[in-house]
Amino acid sequence: MKSGISEAAFRCTIRIEGADKLSTIKDEVRKFSKSLGYDRFVLFSVAALHDEVVQNILWIEGDWFPGSEKIDAKHYFQRCPVTRHVFAANAPFFWTKMPGDEANSYKVVASPRGPGIHGVQIPVFGALGLEGGMSLGGETIDSSLQTRLALSLIAASAFNAARRILEGPAENPSGELSAREREVLTWIASGRQQAEIAAILGISERTVENHLRRIRKRLGVATTAQAIRVAIRNRNISV
């Protein structure tokens, strides 16, 4: 798959985006990752407070705790320094854990090698900043740049799709958007400026701004970028 990894990752992402069951997301990630040596997965959303790190574990699979019994996965990853490093990272990074080490002995490394469990952790960013992350691990993994970029695309897609399925649409304090509000927000999401939207719709720029103000209020957000994210999650608009 190495020669066609970019195309394979793109096809995998499309199937994940269209998933309506968590099992479909898992199957797609497993199939893509298997030949690259990854057989351990944890997908999580981050907490607002850095002391807690993990808000929810959306999916965990594989032998993360060899030889251990009755391990609380959330507590384990809360304590893991690699998981905590996600707050300081702005890009995927590799980690390694030598045989016999405890969870707090995981280390961030430039290039994993040698015996033990190795992996990559991928921060997932959204309109609100850091929103989640995914770790993939295995004993003999492909750590090439091409693989890291491909897994980054898939991890972000898996996180957003899993959260949509498990958590449902975001709360809407004031009800659904009107047809005109959806139209305005769709144009904004496509990259149009307010002056352009006003010309397209035959309304004034002030009216466009009033629509955006009402949209933010209806969706309970502070910025237009946040409104776009919530509207997409609620399926009020598509881009």
C-alpha positions as CSV (number, residue, x, y, z in Angstrom):
1,M,0.0,0.0,0.0
2,K,3.0,2.3,0.5
3,S,3.1,3.5,-3.1
4,G,-0.6,4.4,-3.1
5,I,-0.9,5.5,0.6
6,S,-2.2,9.0,-0.2
7,E,-4.9,7.7,-2.5
8,A,-5.8,5.0,0.0
9,A,-6.0,7.5,2.9
10,F,-8.3,9.7,0.8
11,R,-10.7,6.9,0.0
12,C,-10.6,5.8,3.7
13,T,-11.5,9.3,4.8
14,I,-14.4,9.5,2.4
15,R,-15.9,6.3,3.8
16,I,-15.4,7.5,7.4
17,E,-17.1,10.8,6.6
18,G,-20.1,8.9,5.4
19,A,-20.3,6.5,8.3
20,D,-23.4,6.3,10.4
21,K,-22.1,3.7,12.9
22,L,-19.0,3.7,15.1
23,S,-18.2,0.1,14.0
24,T,-17.8,1.4,10.4
25,I,-15.2,4.0,11.5
26,K,-13.3,1.3,13.5
27,D,-13.3,-1.1,10.5
28,E,-11.9,1.6,8.2
29,V,-9.2,2.7,10.5
30,R,-8.2,-0.9,11.2
31,K,-8.0,-1.8,7.5
32,F,-5.9,1.2,6.7
33,S,-3.5,0.8,9.6
34,K,-3.0,-2.9,9.7
35,S,-0.3,-3.1,6.9
36,L,1.5,-0.2,8.6
37,G,2.0,-2.1,11.8
38,Y,-0.6,-0.3,14.0
39,D,-3.0,-2.5,16.0
40,R,-3.8,-0.3,19.1
41,F,-6.1,2.6,18.9
42,V,-7.5,5.2,21.3
43,L,-9.7,8.1,20.2
44,F,-10.6,10.8,22.8
45,S,-12.0,14.3,23.3
46,V,-10.0,16.7,25.5
47,A,-11.3,18.4,28.6
48,A,-11.5,22.1,29.0
49,L,-9.1,21.9,32.0
50,H,-5.6,20.7,31.3
51,D,-5.5,18.9,34.7
52,E,-8.1,16.4,33.4
53,V,-6.8,16.1,29.8
54,V,-9.3,13.5,28.6
55,Q,-13.0,14.3,28.6
56,N,-14.3,11.2,26.9
57,I,-12.7,8.1,25.4
58,L,-14.7,7.5,22.2
59,W,-12.9,4.3,21.2
60,I,-10.1,2.2,22.7
61,E,-8.9,-1.1,21.3
62,G,-5.8,-3.2,21.5
63,D,-3.3,-4.4,24.1
64,W,-2.5,-1.1,25.7
65,F,-2.0,-2.6,29.2
66,P,-0.1,-5.9,28.7
67,G,-0.1,-8.0,31.8
68,S,-2.3,-5.6,33.7
69,E,-5.8,-6.3,35.2
70,K,-8.7,-3.9,35.9
71,I,-7.0,-0.9,34.5
72,D,-9.3,2.2,34.2
73,A,-8.5,3.4,30.7
74,K,-9.5,7.0,31.2
75,H,-7.4,7.3,34.4
76,Y,-4.5,5.6,32.6
77,F,-4.5,8.0,29.8
78,Q,-5.1,11.0,32.1
79,R,-1.8,10.1,33.8
80,C,0.2,9.3,30.7
81,P,2.7,12.1,29.8
82,V,2.3,11.4,26.1
83,T,-1.4,12.2,26.4
84,R,-0.7,15.4,28.3
85,H,1.8,16.4,25.6
86,V,-1.1,16.8,23.2
87,F,-1.7,20.3,24.8
88,A,1.8,21.4,23.8
89,A,1.8,20.0,20.3
90,N,0.6,21.6,17.1
91,A,1.3,18.6,14.9
92,P,1.4,14.7,15.2
93,F,4.3,13.3,17.2
94,F,5.8,9.8,17.8
95,W,6.1,8.1,21.2
96,T,7.7,4.9,22.5
97,K,7.3,2.7,25.6
98,M,9.9,0.2,26.5
99,P,9.0,-3.3,27.8
100,G,8.2,-3.3,31.5
101,D,7.8,0.5,31.8
102,E,4.9,2.0,33.6
103,A,2.4,4.3,31.9
104,N,4.3,7.4,33.1
105,S,7.4,6.2,31.4
106,Y,6.1,6.8,27.9
107,K,8.4,9.1,26.0
108,V,7.9,11.5,23.1
109,V,10.6,10.6,20.4
110,A,11.7,11.9,17.1
111,S,11.8,8.4,15.5
112,P,10.6,5.3,17.3
113,R,13.0,2.3,17.2
114,G,13.9,-0.8,19.2
115,P,11.7,-3.3,21.2
116,G,8.5,-2.2,22.9
117,I,5.4,-0.4,21.9
118,H,5.7,2.6,19.6
119,G,3.1,4.9,18.1
120,V,2.0,8.2,16.9
121,Q,-0.3,10.7,18.6
122,I,-2.4,13.1,16.5
123,P,-4.0,16.3,18.0
124,V,-7.3,17.2,16.3
125,F,-8.1,20.9,16.0
126,G,-11.4,22.5,15.3
127,A,-13.0,26.0,15.4
128,L,-12.6,26.0,19.2
129,G,-8.9,25.0,19.2
130,L,-7.7,21.6,20.4
131,E,-10.8,19.3,20.6
132,G,-9.4,15.8,20.7
133,G,-6.7,13.4,19.8
134,M,-5.9,9.9,18.6
135,S,-3.1,7.5,19.4
136,L,-2.2,4.6,17.2
137,G,0.4,2.1,18.4
138,G,2.1,-1.2,17.6
139,E,5.3,-3.1,18.0
140,T,6.7,-2.6,14.5
141,I,5.3,0.6,12.9
142,D,5.8,2.6,9.8
143,S,6.9,6.0,11.0
144,S,7.5,7.7,7.6
145,L,6.4,11.2,6.9
146,Q,3.9,9.9,4.3
147,T,2.3,7.6,6.8
148,R,2.2,10.3,9.5
149,L,0.4,12.7,7.1
150,A,-2.0,10.0,6.0
151,L,-2.9,9.0,9.6
152,S,-3.4,12.6,10.5
153,L,-6.1,13.0,7.8
154,I,-7.8,9.8,8.9
155,A,-7.6,10.5,12.7
156,A,-9.2,13.9,12.2
157,S,-12.0,12.4,10.1
158,A,-12.5,9.5,12.6
159,F,-12.7,11.9,15.6
160,N,-15.3,14.2,14.0
161,A,-17.4,11.3,12.7
162,A,-17.2,9.4,16.0
163,R,-18.2,12.5,18.0
164,R,-21.1,13.2,15.6
165,I,-22.4,9.6,16.1
166,L,-21.8,9.3,19.8
167,E,-22.6,12.8,21.0
168,G,-25.2,13.9,18.5
169,P,-25.6,17.5,17.4
170,A,-24.6,20.4,19.5
171,E,-27.2,22.1,21.6
172,N,-29.1,24.9,19.9
173,P,-30.3,27.3,22.6
174,S,-32.7,29.3,20.3
175,G,-33.9,26.9,17.7
176,E,-33.1,26.1,14.1
177,L,-31.7,28.7,11.6
178,S,-34.0,30.2,9.1
179,A,-33.5,29.5,5.4
180,R,-31.9,33.0,4.9
181,E,-29.6,32.5,7.9
182,R,-28.5,29.1,6.5
183,E,-27.9,30.7,3.1
184,V,-25.8,33.5,4.6
185,L,-23.7,31.1,6.8
186,T,-23.2,28.8,3.8
187,W,-21.7,31.6,1.8
188,I,-19.5,32.7,4.7
189,A,-18.3,29.1,5.2
190,S,-17.4,28.9,1.5
191,G,-15.0,31.9,2.0
192,R,-17.2,34.8,0.7
193,Q,-16.8,38.3,2.2
194,Q,-19.9,40.1,3.6
195,A,-19.9,42.6,0.7
196,E,-20.0,39.8,-1.8
197,I,-22.8,38.0,0.0
198,A,-24.8,41.3,0.1
199,A,-24.4,41.6,-3.7
200,I,-25.3,38.0,-4.3
201,L,-28.4,38.1,-2.2
202,G,-29.5,41.7,-3.1
203,I,-29.3,42.9,0.5
204,S,-27.2,45.4,2.4
205,E,-23.9,44.6,4.2
206,R,-25.6,45.7,7.5
207,T,-28.3,43.1,6.9
208,V,-25.7,40.4,6.4
209,E,-24.1,41.4,9.7
210,N,-27.4,41.3,11.4
211,H,-28.0,37.8,10.1
212,L,-24.6,36.7,11.4
213,R,-25.3,38.3,14.8
214,R,-28.6,36.4,15.1
215,I,-27.0,33.2,13.9
216,R,-24.4,33.4,16.7
217,K,-27.1,34.0,19.2
218,R,-29.3,31.2,18.0
219,L,-26.4,28.7,18.1
220,G,-25.0,30.0,21.5
221,V,-21.5,30.8,20.2
222,A,-19.2,33.8,20.3
223,T,-17.7,33.8,16.9
224,T,-18.8,33.2,13.3
225,A,-16.2,30.4,13.0
226,Q,-17.8,28.6,15.9
227,A,-21.2,29.1,14.4
228,I,-20.0,27.4,11.2
229,R,-18.7,24.4,13.1
230,V,-21.9,24.0,15.1
231,A,-24.1,24.5,12.0
232,I,-22.2,21.7,10.2
233,R,-22.5,19.4,13.2
234,N,-26.2,20.1,13.3
235,R,-26.4,19.6,9.6
236,N,-28.0,23.0,9.1
237,I,-25.4,23.7,6.4
238,S,-22.9,21.6,4.4
239,V,-19.7,22.7,2.8
